[in-house]
Amino acid sequence: MTRALSIILLPGLLLACSESGDSLPPEGTAIECALDGGSGFGPGCTMERVSQDGESFVVVRHPDGAFRRFQLGVPGRGLVTADGADQAEVTNHGSYVEVRVGSDRYRLPIAG
């Protein structure tokens, strides 16, 4: 049995399709996360910056396909939860911020 993988490169965008139905890892920058109340951070999540209607967002994707969206540049707050009832708690650690939403935590790099 042969598996085929098609990759299409467009400026700033990589699209991949697997004919065998295999799932591909989420795209974006790898970040550390602690999910479902886990005490230790580990790799497995990714983040990507997106713009929509003139606003900036960060989308964090979990290994299981779940994701969270955060709006950037909110006056007086910086980063806030874009969807859902739980609000983001943000703690600055110098080179990264730790973002907690419910029982999930993420370490997002600060662009310098």
matplotlib code that plots the C-alpha trace (Angstrom):
import matplotlib.pyplot as plt

x = [0.0, 1.4, 0.7, 0.7, 1.3, 0.6, 2.2, 1.3, 3.5, 2.0, 3.7, 3.6, 1.3, 1.9, -1.0, -0.7, -3.1, -2.8, -4.7, -4.4, -6.4, -3.4, -3.6, -0.8, 0.7, -0.8, 1.0, 2.6, 5.3, 5.8, 5.1, 5.0, 1.7, 0.1, -3.4, -6.3, -4.7, -1.3, 1.4, 4.3, 4.8, 5.7, 5.8, 2.8, 0.9, 1.5, 0.6, 0.1, -0.6, -3.5, -5.2, -8.9, -10.9, -7.9, -7.4, -4.6, -5.1, -3.1, -4.5, -3.1, -3.7, -3.7, -2.4, -6.0, -7.2, -8.8, -7.8, -8.1, -8.1, -6.7, -7.1, -3.9, -3.5, -6.6, -6.1, -5.4, -5.3, -2.9, -4.1, -7.7, -9.7, -11.4, -13.9, -15.6, -16.6, -13.3, -11.1, -7.3, -5.0, -1.7, 1.6, 4.7, 8.0, 10.3, 10.9, 7.4, 4.0, 2.1, -1.5, -4.0, -7.6, -9.6, -7.4, -5.0, -1.8, 0.4, 3.9, 3.7, 7.0, 7.2, 8.3, 11.3]
y = [0.0, 3.4, 6.6, 9.8, 13.2, 16.3, 19.6, 22.9, 25.9, 29.4, 32.6, 32.3, 29.3, 25.5, 23.2, 19.5, 16.8, 13.2, 10.7, 8.0, 10.0, 10.2, 13.3, 15.8, 17.8, 21.2, 24.0, 26.9, 27.6, 24.9, 26.1, 24.5, 23.8, 22.1, 20.9, 19.7, 20.8, 19.1, 20.4, 20.2, 22.0, 20.0, 20.3, 19.5, 22.7, 25.2, 28.8, 31.0, 34.7, 35.6, 38.9, 39.2, 42.4, 44.5, 42.8, 40.5, 37.1, 34.2, 30.7, 28.0, 24.4, 21.4, 18.0, 16.5, 19.2, 21.5, 25.2, 28.6, 32.0, 35.1, 38.7, 40.8, 44.5, 45.1, 48.5, 48.1, 44.3, 43.3, 39.7, 38.5, 35.3, 35.8, 33.0, 31.2, 32.2, 31.6, 34.7, 34.6, 35.2, 36.5, 36.5, 38.1, 36.1, 38.3, 36.3, 34.7, 35.1, 32.4, 32.3, 30.4, 29.7, 27.3, 24.3, 24.9, 26.9, 28.0, 29.7, 32.2, 33.9, 37.6, 39.1, 41.3]
z = [0.0, -1.0, 0.9, -1.0, 0.5, -1.5, -0.5, -2.1, -1.3, -1.6, -0.3, 3.5, 3.4, 3.4, 2.7, 3.1, 2.2, 3.2, 1.0, 3.6, 6.2, 8.6, 10.9, 10.6, 13.5, 13.9, 12.1, 13.9, 16.4, 19.0, 22.6, 26.0, 27.6, 30.7, 29.8, 31.9, 35.2, 34.5, 36.9, 34.4, 31.1, 28.1, 24.3, 22.2, 21.6, 18.8, 18.3, 15.3, 14.8, 12.6, 11.6, 11.1, 10.3, 11.3, 14.7, 15.8, 17.4, 18.6, 18.0, 20.3, 19.2, 21.5, 20.3, 20.3, 17.8, 20.4, 20.3, 22.0, 20.4, 22.2, 21.0, 21.1, 21.7, 23.8, 25.5, 29.2, 29.0, 26.2, 25.6, 26.3, 25.6, 22.2, 22.7, 25.6, 29.1, 30.8, 30.9, 30.4, 33.3, 32.1, 34.0, 32.5, 33.0, 30.9, 27.7, 27.7, 29.3, 31.0, 30.0, 32.1, 30.9, 33.0, 33.7, 30.7, 30.8, 27.9, 27.7, 24.8, 23.7, 23.7, 20.4, 20.9]

ax = plt.figure().add_subplot(projection="3d")
ax.plot(x, y, z, "-o")
ax.set_aspect("equal")
plt.show()
